[in-house]
Amino acid sequence: MAENGAHDSQLLKGVLSLALMRLLAERESYGYELVTQLHELGLTEIQDGSVYPALGRLERDGQVTSRLVASSSGAARKYYRLSPAGYGALTHIELAWQSLVRAIEPILSRPVPAKPKEALP
Amino acid sequence: MNQVALSTKDRLRIELAVRTVDWELDGRVPMARRRQIRQELRSNLLEAATQVGAEKAVRQLGDLKALAGSYLELYRGRLDFRAGAFWAFISYVAIQVLGFALFFAFHAGIAAGGSHGGSYSFELWPGFGPFAGEVSASGNSFQVLLGSPAHLLLVMVAFSIGSSYRRVLARH
């Protein structure tokens, strides 16, 4: 997290699929509901317009499946759920993420010198 | 969260956003896929609008062209009809410009040669329509083909290259 509490958009982009897959592993959901869940979890910088194509990408790659359900607003909602292949991929990505965090953590925990050392000639 | 009742203006605003995205996909993404995208976008926007208002719901989508670009990246069809039509048009204009340039050069040549009476015609490549013309010696009437089987052939070649080159380049 940055000093002002905002998240780096490039970092968010990288972990968006993981976050969506993790939420969909808990229960079937649709685009806007997933957006509001992400916002409630503090990822308020994530725009709706990046979530919907990300869901499409997961569906194209076979990680999620979808079905249309009639809604009170008139237009049918597209509900997504994690596919069996998605569960396998999620386990793999979660392990990769945890491994990455473990590798980065020691670097970030080092004290930062007040002034960078002079560059070698 | 309180639900906001949607006015006709709100619904129009949502439909405009959906159609703006859809317009960028026109001719590039298969029709059935476009219908699915429109349906999902509309449904999500309507729900968002009842929560936060239509204006904010549309704003939350972010840049609509960027959104359409993400969909294009995902669902681009085998042929890009829009790019194909553009290059077909450009090639037709180029053919006509070249045809007229040849005609005026020919016309100037006749005038410089001091020819009188009769009509003169030229054909750069026999049987290849666009690059042929006819001019009367007085210069009062002339004829240049605006359409011919050769026009059609060149325009079709431009269309097929223009509509598929992006996919071919992406493969390499």
Interface residues (C-beta under 8 A of the other chain):
Chain A: Y30 G31 Y32 E33 V35 T36 Q47 D48 G49 S50 Y52 P53 G56 R57 R60 L68 S71 S73 G74 A75 A76 R77 K78
Chain B: Q36 I37 Q39 E40 L41 R42 S43 N44 L46 E47 A48 T50 Q51 A57 Q60 L61 G62 D63 L64 A66 L67 S70 Y71 E73 L74 Y75
